[in-house]
Amino acid sequence: MALTVVIPLLLALVAKSTRSEGFIKAVAYMLTLLLSGNFFAHYLYHWQSHDLTLEKSLPIQLCDAALVATLAALLTRNQHCFDLAYFWGLGGTLQAIITPNLGSDFPSFIFISFFITHSGIVIGVFFMIFAMHLRPYPISLFWVVFWSEIYLLFTLLINRWIGGNYGFLSHKPRGVSLLSFLSDWHSLYILEMNLIAVVLFLILYLPFFLMDRVSRLRGFSLESRRSVDY
């Protein structure tokens, strides 16, 4: 968990000190290769273990969506992809790191693969913020809520069709997490998840809102001084 925060900060410091666009691109490609390779290794492992089932092996968890958005943003620096990577990655994937829903311990492959994926997403997001200087904007909140609702409806339909629990939308995870405190009534459970998601998105946007606010106040103060001097 500590490395999840330390690694992107160190990489960003190197990028800032060297001012090398080549270094930034190299890190982006390395993260992309690591996360992509781990994704396919994960499914190869389950295939060899004869453990691939529709109920639990489709790549439609929210973290899978965050992974795709992170990879796309690292390679293209697309704003919409970054927005989804930022809010889904820090709002959902980071929670999975803090309260992992795992049946395996270190040093099993499942354990290592889980943290490579989830920590890698967060590392990628932080690296894009501190080294690539990407950030969310007010419109980003609209788009992430829109695509979150699309994901919600799609995944609810898939869960109902195959009897899965993707996105933990059918029932709560086994381990203790934030979802453990939600209602046992399914309709209310889904509503509460939506509300929590919106609150998390607002909290995640708050640092950028405050930075913009301070920047505007400083700009206003500077303009006022210039007017007085004139």
N, C-alpha and C positions, 0 to 999 in steps of 0.2 A: 504493500500500500504506500509506503514511504517512497519507494522507487518510482511509483506512478506519478508522483509530484516532482521528485528531484530530477529525474531524467530529462523531461522536457525543458525544465528551467536551465539545466546545464547546457543542453543543446542550443537553447536560445541565447545564452550568454556567449557561447562560441560563435554563433552566427552573428551576433552583434559586434563582437570584438574583431572578427575577421572581415565583416562586411562582404561576405562571399555569397553571391547568389548561387554559385555552384555547390557550395556546402549545403545550403537550404534545399536545393533540388535533390542532392544526394541523400539527405536524411528522409525527404518525402518518399523517394523511390525505395529506400531501405525499409521504411515503415510499411509501405504498400506491399512489398514482397514478403515481409515477415507476416503481416496479417492475412494476406491472401494464401500463403503457403500453409499457415496454421489452420485456416478455414478448411482447406482441402484435406489436410492431414487428419483433422478431426472427423470428417466424414469417411475417410479411408479406414480409420481406426474402427469406427462403428460398423462399417461394412464388413471388415474382417472378423469382427466380433459377432456378426449376425444379429446386430442390435438396431438395424434401421427399420423404423416403423413410421407409418403416417401420423400416428398419435403424438410422436415426440421428436421426429427427426427432420421435419420440414424446416428450411431456413427462413422462418417467418416470425421469429421472436423479435421484439423491439430492438434488442441488441444487434440482431442480424441487419435490420434496417439501418441502425446507427453505423454499423460497420461499412455498409455499402456507401452511405453518405460521407463517411470519413475518408474512405479510399478515393472517392470521386473528388472530394474537396482538396485532398493532398495533391492529386495529379493535375487538377484543373484550376484550383482556387476559385471555383464557382461559388458565388455568394449564397445561392439557395441551398446548395449541398452543404456548405459550411453551417448555415443556420440550423439545418436538421442535425448535423453532426454535433453541434454545440449543445442544443437543447436536449436532444435525445441522449447524447453521450454523457453529459453531466447530470441530466435530470433522471435518467434511467440506468445507464451502464454504471455510473459511479455508485449508485445504490446497490447494484449487484455485487460490486467489489466489497463494499462495506458489510453486506449481509448476503454472502454467496449461498445459493441453493444447490449444494453439491452433496453427492453421496460418496465421494472419494476424497482421500487426504493426500498431502504431499508425501512422496514424490510421484504419484500416479500420473499417467498421461492426461487423464481427464482434468485433474487439478491444474497441471501446468498449462494445458491448452486453454482452459477457462480464463486464467489470469493473463495469458498472452493476448487473447482476444479483447477482454474487457479493459485491462490496463492499457493495452495498445491503442484502443479507441480514445481513452482519456489523454494519453500521452500525445496522440496525434492532434487532438483538439487544442491542448495547451500549446503545442509547438506552433500550430497555425496562428494562435493569438499572439504569442510573444516573438516569434521569428518571422512569420509571414504577414503579421499585422492585420489579420482578418478579425472582424468583430460583427456582432449582430446589430441591427437597427430596429426602430419601432415597427416597421413593416414585417420584420422577421417574426415577430410574435404572432401576427395574423397567419402567416404561412405555416408556421410550425403547428399552430392549433388546427388549421385546415387539414394538413397532412396527417396529423395525429388522429383526427376523427375518421379520415379515410382508412387509416390503418386499423382503427378500432372496429369499424363496421366490417371490413374485409376479414379480420381475424375472428370476430364473433361468428361470422358465417362459416368460416373454415372449421372452427371448433365445434359448431353445431353439426356440421356435416360429418366429421370424422371422429368426434368425441375426444378432441384434444384439449389442451389447456395452454395454448400459445398466448404469450403476453400475460399469463395468469388471469385471463379474462373469464375463465369458467369457474375457477375457485382459487383460494389463496394458496401460496406456496407452502411447502411443508415446514421450512425453517421460519424463524422469527424475523420479521421485517416490518417495514412501515405498513404493509398491506394487512398484517395480522390484526391491526386495530380497527379495520373497516368492518362494515356490517356483513352478516352472514346471509342476508336477503340479497339475491343476485342483482336485481334491478337497482337497489340502493347502493350496492357494492360498486357497480359500474359507474353510477353517478358520482359517488365519492372519489373514485379513481380519476374521473374527469376533472373534478374540482381540485384535487391534489396536484394534478398535472399542470393546470393553469397557474396555481399558486407557485409551484416550482419554477415554471417558465418566467413568471414575473420576478421571482427572487434572483434567478440567474441573469435576468436583464438589468436588475437594479444597479450593479456596479457601473455599467456603461451609461445608464441614465444619469447617475450621479456625476460621472466624469464629464458628460456633455453639459450638465447643469453648471458645474464649476467652470468649465471652459467658456460657456456663454457669459457667466457673471464676470469673469476676468476680462473677456472681450468688451463687455459693456463698460466696465470700470476704466479700461484703457481708452475707449472712445470718449468717455466723459472727461477724462483728464486732457485729452487732446483738444476737446471743445473749449475747456476752460482756458488752456494755454493760448489757444487761438484768440 
